[in-house]
């Protein structure tokens, strides 16, 4: 398959092979004529929905692999095009030194967790811009949203069942840390074992703020929500994409600005 991807407008023997495979899986594109037209797009979308893939109508590595006509399901990586210079344009007020120091482990984490294609790279960097524009993993500060007027620090988190917290001192112990601002006992318990090597973040919550670990937590968090994020992006719903990571739309303006800047700077690598 050319570049591991076929899409509307393509034609030739590779498209015919795709059409034959779709037909063999019970998703008829209509005429098996080697032309990637609307019938093939519709069949690809139906197959993608059936397989739990992003229904974008583009036959990329994951779709071709699921059809049994590609050896690898690796998506095209955008990492080679992501430089300090590119990221500094996505982060116009951020010290370049911070980007130089923290970008390499972040890109390594995205590769390791198989979220290095353009949409997910943009999602990662835009999330960092919205959460910690300084491009350094930080710990959450006290605010009226986490600390009551007369209470101890983070007392409003202590008994948050949705965060898995079990009372004082869980609020302060499992406050937001890192690039994705990992928050709550439940998230610390869920993502610590997924790290390589696994880390007990319940016993060592401050490690969530270590630059390399924070980068891996961001990549893991995005990987878990990849399909939902990509569906939101496919629909042009940036607020939903942001909410899937943040739980709300805090920082949406920075998120959208970074995403748009990066989308124009990083070459396309479409196809699922």
C-alpha positions in Angstrom: 0.0 0.0 0.0 1.4 3.4 -0.9 2.6 5.1 2.3 0.3 2.8 4.2 -2.8 4.9 3.3 -5.6 5.1 0.8 -8.2 7.8 0.6 -11.0 9.2 -1.6 -9.7 10.2 -5.0 -7.1 7.4 -5.2 -7.3 4.8 -7.9 -5.4 1.7 -9.0 -4.7 -1.9 -8.0 -4.2 -1.0 -4.3 -7.7 0.5 -4.2 -9.1 -2.7 -5.9 -7.4 -4.8 -3.3 -9.0 -2.6 -0.6 -12.4 -3.0 -2.2 -12.0 -6.8 -2.4 -11.1 -7.0 1.2 -14.0 -4.8 2.2 -16.4 -7.1 0.2 -14.8 -10.2 1.8 -15.6 -8.7 5.3 -19.2 -8.1 4.3 -18.9 -4.3 3.6 -19.6 -3.8 -0.1 -18.2 -0.7 -1.7 -20.3 -1.3 -4.8 -18.3 -1.9 -8.0 -14.8 -3.3 -7.4 -13.3 -0.9 -10.0 -10.1 0.4 -8.3 -11.6 3.9 -7.8 -11.9 5.2 -4.2 -15.3 6.9 -4.5 -18.2 7.5 -2.2 -19.2 3.9 -2.1 -15.7 2.9 -0.9 -15.7 5.7 1.6 -19.1 4.5 3.0 -17.9 0.9 3.2 -14.6 2.0 4.9 -16.6 4.0 7.5 -19.0 1.1 8.2 -16.0 -1.3 8.6 -14.2 1.2 10.9 -17.3 1.6 13.1 -17.6 -2.2 13.3 -14.0 -2.5 14.4 -14.0 0.4 16.9 -11.7 2.5 14.7 -12.0 6.2 14.0 -14.7 6.4 11.3 -13.0 8.9 9.0 -13.4 7.0 5.7 -9.6 7.0 5.2 -7.9 3.6 4.9 -4.8 4.1 6.9 -2.6 1.5 8.6 -5.0 0.5 11.3 -7.9 0.0 8.9 -5.7 -1.8 6.3 -4.3 -4.1 9.1 -7.7 -4.9 10.4 -8.7 -5.9 6.9 -5.7 -8.1 6.7 -3.9 -6.3 3.8 -1.2 -4.5 5.7 1.6 -5.9 7.9 1.7 -3.0 10.4 -0.9 -0.9 12.1 1.5 1.9 13.0 0.2 5.4 12.2 2.5 7.9 10.5 4.5 9.6 13.2 4.6 13.4 13.3 7.5 13.4 15.7 10.2 14.2 13.1 8.5 17.5 12.3 8.1 18.5 16.0 11.1 20.8 16.8 11.8 23.2 19.6 11.2 26.0 17.0 7.8 24.6 16.1 6.7 24.2 19.7 7.9 27.6 20.6 5.5 29.0 18.0 2.7 27.0 19.6 3.8 28.5 23.0 4.4 32.1 22.2 4.9 33.3 25.8 6.8 30.3 27.2 10.6 30.4 27.9 12.4 28.5 25.1 14.7 26.9 27.7 11.8 25.1 29.3 10.7 23.7 25.9 14.3 22.6 25.1 14.5 20.8 28.5 11.1 19.1 28.5 10.2 18.4 24.9 12.5 15.4 24.3 11.1 13.2 27.2 7.5 14.2 26.1 8.1 13.1 22.5 9.7 9.9 23.7 6.7 9.2 25.8 4.3 9.8 22.9 6.3 7.3 20.8 6.4 4.7 23.5 2.7 4.9 24.1 1.8 4.8 20.3 0.2 8.3 20.2 2.8 10.0 18.0 0.5 10.7 15.0 -0.3 14.3 14.2 -3.7 14.6 16.0 -2.4 13.1 19.2 0.9 15.1 19.2 -1.2 18.3 18.7 -3.5 17.1 21.5 -0.6 16.5 23.9 1.1 19.8 23.2 -2.2 21.8 23.3 -3.1 20.1 26.6 0.2 21.2 28.0 -0.4 24.8 26.8 -3.8 24.8 28.5 -2.7 23.1 31.7 0.9 24.3 32.3 1.8 27.0 29.8 5.3 27.2 31.3 6.0 23.8 29.8 7.1 22.3 33.1 5.3 19.8 35.2 3.9 21.6 38.2 1.8 20.9 41.3 -1.7 22.4 41.6 -1.9 25.5 43.8 -4.6 26.3 46.3 -7.7 28.1 45.0 -11.3 28.6 46.0 -12.1 25.5 43.9 -10.1 23.2 46.1 -9.8 24.9 49.5 -12.6 26.3 51.6 -12.3 29.8 53.2 -11.5 28.4 56.6 -10.3 24.9 55.8 -6.9 23.3 55.5 -5.2 23.1 52.0 -7.2 21.1 49.4 -10.0 20.2 51.9 -12.6 20.4 49.2 -10.9 17.5 47.5 -10.6 15.3 50.6 -14.0 13.7 50.3 -14.5 13.8 46.5 -15.9 10.3 45.7 -15.5 10.9 42.0 -11.8 11.3 42.6 -11.6 8.2 44.7 -10.6 10.2 47.7 -11.3 8.8 51.2 -10.9 11.9 53.5 -8.1 13.9 54.8 -5.2 14.0 53.8 -6.2 12.7 50.3 -7.0 16.1 48.9 -3.5 17.4 49.4 -1.8 14.1 48.9 -3.4 13.5 45.5 -3.7 17.1 44.2 -3.1 17.9 40.6 0.5 17.2 39.4 2.4 17.0 36.2 1.4 18.1 32.7 -2.1 16.7 32.7 -2.6 17.7 36.4 -3.3 14.1 37.5 -5.7 14.5 40.4 -7.3 12.1 42.9 -6.5 8.8 44.5 -8.3 6.9 41.8 -6.2 8.3 39.0 -2.9 7.8 41.0 -3.9 4.2 41.6 -4.9 3.7 38.0 -2.0 5.2 36.1 0.9 4.3 38.4 0.8 0.6 37.5 0.6 1.5 33.8 4.0 3.2 33.8 7.1 1.5 32.6 8.4 0.4 35.0 5.3 0.5 37.2 5.4 3.0 40.1 3.3 3.1 43.3 2.0 6.7 43.0 -0.2 6.1 46.1 2.9 5.8 48.2 4.9 8.3 46.2 2.5 10.8 44.8 5.2 13.5 44.3 6.7 11.4 41.5 3.8 12.3 39.3 5.6 15.7 39.0 8.9 14.2 37.8 9.4 15.4 34.1 9.9 12.0 32.6 7.1 10.4 34.6 4.8 13.4 34.0 5.4 13.0 30.2 4.5 9.3 30.4 1.4 10.0 32.4 0.2 12.5 29.8 0.8 10.0 27.0 -0.9 7.2 28.9 -3.9 9.4 29.7 -4.3 10.5 26.0 -3.8 6.9 24.8 -6.7 5.7 27.0 -9.0 8.3 25.4 -7.6 8.3 21.9 -10.7 7.1 20.0 -13.0 9.5 21.9 -10.6 12.4 21.4 -10.2 11.7 17.7 -14.0 11.4 17.2 -14.3 14.9 18.8 -11.6 16.3 16.6 -13.1 14.7 13.5 -16.4 16.5 14.4 -14.5 19.8 14.9 -15.6 19.8 18.6 -12.6 21.2 20.3 -14.4 21.8 23.6 -15.3 18.1 23.8 -11.7 17.1 23.1 -10.5 19.4 25.8 -13.2 18.2 28.3 -12.1 14.5 27.7 -8.7 15.4 29.3 -9.6 18.2 31.7 -13.1 17.3 32.7 -14.2 20.8 31.7 -13.2 23.5 29.3 -10.7 25.4 31.5 -7.9 26.8 29.3 -9.9 26.2 26.1 -8.7 29.4 24.5 -5.1 28.4 24.9 -5.8 24.8 23.9 -7.5 25.9 20.6 -4.8 28.5 19.8 -2.0 26.0 20.3 -3.8 23.3 18.2 -4.4 25.7 15.3 -0.8 27.0 15.3 0.5 23.4 15.4 -1.9 22.2 12.7 -0.5 24.7 10.3 3.1 24.0 11.2 3.2 20.2 11.3 2.6 18.3 8.0 -0.5 16.1 7.8 -0.3 12.4 8.5 -3.9 11.3 8.0 -5.5 7.9 8.1 -6.5 5.3 10.7 
